[in-house]
Amino acid sequence: MTLDIRQDVPLALLTTFKIGGKAKYFVDVKSISEIREAISWSKTRDIELVVLGGGSNVLVSDSGIDALVVHILLEGYDFGGGDNGVCAGVNLLSTIRGASDATLGGWEKLAGIPGSVGGAIRGNAGAFGSEIKDFVTLVRAVNANTEEIKEFTNAECNFAYRHSYFKDHPEWIITDAEFMNLRGVDREESLNLIERTIAEREKRHLQNVKAAGSFFMNPRAPRHVQEMFEQEKNTTAREGRVPAGWLIEKSGMKGAKVGDAMASLQHPNYIVNTGNATADDVRNLAMEIKIAVHEKFGVTLTEEAAIF
Ligand SMILES: Cc1cc2nc3c(=O)[nH]c(=O)nc-3n(C[C@H](O)[C@H](O)[C@H](O)COP(=O)(O)OP(=O)(O)OC[C@H]3O[C@@H](n4cnc5c(N)ncnc54)[C@H](O)[C@@H]3O)c2cc1C
């Protein structure tokens, strides 16, 4: 055993929310063999295993996580050398920049989404009409129950809006992926587009707040709700979905607070930790928001953030 498994490791600073208690057991893993070691360690002791990537889409409970938290730090990518392989722990923005350096792109609109490549695949991260599913051609993952390593084609990943096979099957730990759907680009133009995308995000979204991004997914809504949204915003509701932020605002919950957790005034679908919010504050505010939106529109919001 070469792994450094630590006990009672604080998790808050490993998340963008800056909330939550300790991991009972915690390990940084840098290779597939270390993931396998962590799996067998947890299996031998009958301890649950939980995966943490960049921590930008998780809410850790105040009492912490009674499990072995496996922090995915598999690093490295190889663009232009064949399969455009990327390890799951690489930061998504660094990956997109790395591809541009190798004159490969097309996915610059994903630049600025925080977190790791593994986390992005698991949640089919997207922005400005692009989703990671449009670029990934193969995902490799290891099964935490059987230790089987499997390659998933794009179709087998079952991607949909903020969804993938891996979301329904958390026993699969994504180790790396191939991105053969990138196209040849001019390096400077691609890097410029990345910077413009980040600037656009900073204008539209809150980037440097203690939050997990959009807390709820944009739900499918009844036709009359879609029409209200379309008339007000002079746009079409894509796939029958309306923005959760709009529903939250129209339900009077913009700016609502529980403790130090607040539905942001600029982007009501961001629940922001304005100081020392607890996970319970966030959960209670989320519950109040869900009730208000359901009462007003008959629509049920579903959390995008993973809650541990
Ligand atoms: C300011 C801000 C802006 C954001 N903007 C966007 C946006 O525009 N679009 C968007 O889609 N999202 C956005 N997000 C949400 C978040 O960045 C994405 O969901 C991101 O892809 C999560 O990746 P992560 O590595 O941080 O995952 P984590 O938060 O670490 O984990 C999220 C979930 O994925 C699982 N997971 C992580 N790594 C792996 C792996 N290797 N294998 C299997 N499961 C894994 C975890 O177990 C957990 O269930 C934003 C978040 C913030 C804080």
The ligand as an ORCA input file, in Angstrom:
! r2SCAN-3c Opt
* xyz 0 1
  C     -18.899     29.840    -10.504
  C     -19.376     28.554    -11.122
  C     -19.841     28.567    -12.431
  C     -20.295     27.384    -13.036
  N     -20.729     27.423    -14.328
  C     -21.137     26.286    -14.924
  C     -21.546     26.294    -16.294
  O     -21.536     27.328    -16.973
  N     -21.959     25.127    -16.848
  C     -21.962     23.953    -16.152
  O     -22.329     22.913    -16.719
  N     -21.566     23.911    -14.847
  C     -21.148     25.039    -14.236
  N     -20.748     25.013    -12.920
  C     -20.803     23.752    -12.162
  C     -19.483     22.954    -12.189
  O     -18.414     23.765    -12.540
  C     -19.560     21.788    -13.149
  O     -20.622     20.950    -12.796
  C     -18.256     20.982    -13.173
  O     -18.239     20.211    -14.336
  C     -18.065     20.085    -11.952
  O     -16.769     19.490    -12.030
  P     -15.924     19.193    -10.717
  O     -14.671     18.512    -11.132
  O     -15.762     20.414     -9.906
  O     -16.868     18.143    -10.000
  P     -17.119     18.007     -8.416
  O     -17.843     19.209     -7.932
  O     -15.877     17.621     -7.713
  O     -18.103     16.752     -8.409
  C     -19.407     16.854     -8.956
  C     -19.956     15.423     -9.082
  O     -19.182     14.729    -10.075
  C     -18.612     13.553     -9.511
  N     -17.287     13.390    -10.099
  C     -16.270     14.295    -10.116
  N     -15.201     13.775    -10.758
  C     -15.554     12.529    -11.162
  C     -14.884     11.470    -11.841
  N     -13.632     11.586    -12.256
  N     -15.569     10.314    -12.044
  C     -16.847     10.163    -11.637
  N     -17.524     11.122    -10.971
  C     -16.888     12.285    -10.735
  C     -18.580     13.782     -8.007
  O     -18.628     12.562     -7.298
  C     -19.847     14.612     -7.806
  O     -20.954     13.760     -7.727
  C     -20.283     26.170    -12.300
  C     -19.794     26.166    -10.975
  C     -19.344     27.347    -10.390
  C     -18.816     27.310     -8.994
*
